[in-house]
Amino acid sequence: MYKLLIVDDEKIVIEGLKLAANWQNHQIEIVGSASDGEEALKEIMNKKPDIVLVDIRMPKLNGLDLIKETKVLNLDIVFIIISGYSHFDYAKRAIQLGAIDYLVKPIEVEEIISSIKNAILKLEKIKLEKQATERINEYQMALEEKRVLDYILGQGFVANEKEQKLNSFSFLNIGLKGFDWEASYASEKIQVSLERVKNLFENRKIESFIYTIDGEIVIMFSNAGSDLRNDLVQDLVSLIYHDMRIRPMVGISNVYETISDIKKAYSQAKEALKNGIFLNQLVTYYKELESINHSLGNRIIEKIDTFFNEKRQDILSNMNVFMDNVFLDCQKSNLPPEKSKYVCFKIVNHFLEYIESEYEVNKSGGERYAFYQELNQLQSLEEIRVWLEQFIERSTAVLNENHVSYNEKLIIDLKSFINANYKEPIVLDDLGKLFHKNPAYLCSLFSKAVGNTIFEYITKVRLNNAKKLLRTSNLKVSEICKQVGYENQKYFNQVFKKNIGTTPGLYRSQHILK
């Protein structure tokens, strides 16, 4: 039902309009009436009608001014003007203000009903347009969130985007010590809290993107300015503590402005959080770590970063020599225990990230907290060195029991899938969904491991099977073409000749088994 308000300074007109038709048969409910413009405005604000039948000339506020005042309220209302005056100027102004009709008294019932039907059609159109706009906005927001997530994970860059300027932004990563992310209640509880976090940023007019990644709440927020206000952080901590009953720890990145720095800022917030957990510190800014790095001497930190970033294939076999060199540097630099702990913390973090990315071994948040807690209780450089050696030795022994890394297993599984499904269309995006990887990343990983692109490998598998069928069967080339995954025989012939050096027909005549 659509709500109708009747506005006229003559009560006889109002009563006549109320009785003019069985309004329910036309999806109309009369929700009120008013005899002057000011009274009508109050009724509109209180009852929010869908359609308003309004006279032009009325006391206090005329019909045209009433339409103007209502527009400020941003309500979806359709106006129909009724008037005893047929002046062109009135009608022109009414149409300019958005009225859908201008009816001159005396009015036939059919005219009113026709206008009401047109008003309903317009309301339905407005509703559909708003729904379409909302869907577009939701879709655009979802695309933007995915785009930012791709950047966080170091994927999806387009060359001309890299230096694109944004509003200044920072990352804020939140850890929940002791929270069981795998519990049945976890997802719902987190979502409720994230909605409140989102509202907190919206109320402060700060644009934000909020994710959960690897057991952390990750927030990219813009319009941060050069400094993050402490009251925002405190309000955020209080809100999450209220919802989760766990005291959150927060890591905050430096401020950046370009798209290419999104992953860097995320990594900074992640490292700041881990260091905060290690030191049992509520809020940690990455700029504080930079000062620690500087005081340690960049050489030691750079040595650690370089080892883990460049020696991806033989990290495990080189760990002992690497640690000996690092601790020798620590001794030569006379580092106190606290700074030596930080060096150890850097090595542990890099090592955990390595085994989590290279092997399917995910350390839960609880395990990480336990590692940091053990490390934080050590007092001397020798205790720290022994603990780290034992930690690496235990971890390496576990990994050696299953020496195939996660990425190696992924490539084996991907090749097996292609060999089993080469007859069907294979789309890169579908492979990404199947193996839960970004398609571009999957291509890069496959090329490095196999020496061919995924599509080159698919082509190789298809052509090997085509050659086998050409040698061992009497099937027509057109049938073989379809059996190995090609719908178009002309294209199959081109691919075959390009890769094998001859046509399928000539290949068969030269190699057929007799």
Secondary structure, DSSP 8 states (H G I E B T S, - for coil): -EEEEEE-S-HHHHHHHHHSS-GGGGTEEEEEEESSHHHHHHHHHHH--SEEEEESS-SSS-HHHHHHHHHHTT---EEEEEES---HHHHHHHHHTT-SEEEESS--HHHHHHHHHHHHHHHHHHHHHHHHHHHHHHHHHHHHHHHHHHHHTT----GGGTT-EEEEEEEEEEE-TT--TTSTTHHHHHHHHHHHHHHHHHHTT--EEEEEETTEEEEEEE---SS--HHHHHHHHHHHHHHHSS--EEEE---EEEGGGHHHHHHHHHHHHHHHHHHT-SEEEHHHHHHHHHHH-HHHHHHHHHHHHH--SSHHHHHHHHHHHHHHHHHHTT--HHHHHHHHHHHHHHHHHHHHHHSS----HHHHHHHHHHHHT--SHHHHHHHHHHHHHHHHHHHHHT-S-HHHHHHHHHHHHHHHHTTS---HHHHHHHTTS-HHHHHHHHHHHHSS-HHHHHHHHHHHHHHHHHHH----HHHHHHHTT-S-HHHHHHHHHHHHSS-HHHHHHHH---
